[in-house]
């Protein structure tokens, strides 16, 4: 089907359609699909990636929020008997109803990439891996290490839940319309086992967000300003051999996990 039959890109929805078939093939190769796999695609757009996914997997659930695009994709349903087309907001889509082992392959809308990523990671027990096209700035934050300017809440929280690799960059010329920012594809392999219980994870998440709330301040002062007891935090950091003047960006993932666990024990 010619791209002319599709409605123009919706700026409000941040639509940038992938047109480079070589990039499509590289994305699908990164996903390492088998004929038995189920795939969740978010934002199929004009179906360039959907078509290749349908040939590679047993089932593709393609969730498109734009009703105009959804109707155009439905015209191709006969060509894709193993594709389930869903017109819905991906943030509201019940990911927990997907088959266990579902692989996510998506060109995420950049303005929603972070909340969508956290929405998917909440179901990491169901999703073994994700191959995502993101704004390159977000990709760099996902893989950032301590002491770098990109390292922050997203880095710590995502790396807690998954092993993350920035696989390749994608030129703006591979999209229509061309985005004004760089893009990259990342591979996330979700962790089957994590260090904290579900209850402890809530405190861990709150701690990480509070730690980075005031990046220029020391960790102790940032946590104090976000409601934590300064003495208790100082004692916990001392027991973990962390400097009293350390800032949030100097702590590793394991440091944050240990600090969250220690503070939780002291509060109980």
ABEGO torsion letter per residue (X at the ends): XBAAABBBBBAAAGBBBBABAAAAAAAAAAAGBBAABBBBBBGAEAGAAAAAAAAABABBBBBBABAAAAAAAAAAAAABAABBBBBBBAAABBAAABBBGBBBBBBBBAAAAAAAAAAAAAAAAABABBBBBBBAAAAAAAABBBGBAABBAAAAAAAAABBBBBABBBBAAABOBBBABBBBBBBBBBBABBABBAAAAAAAAAAAAAAAABAABBAAAAAAAAGBBAAAAAAAAAAAGBBAABBAAABBAAAAAAAAAAAAAAAX
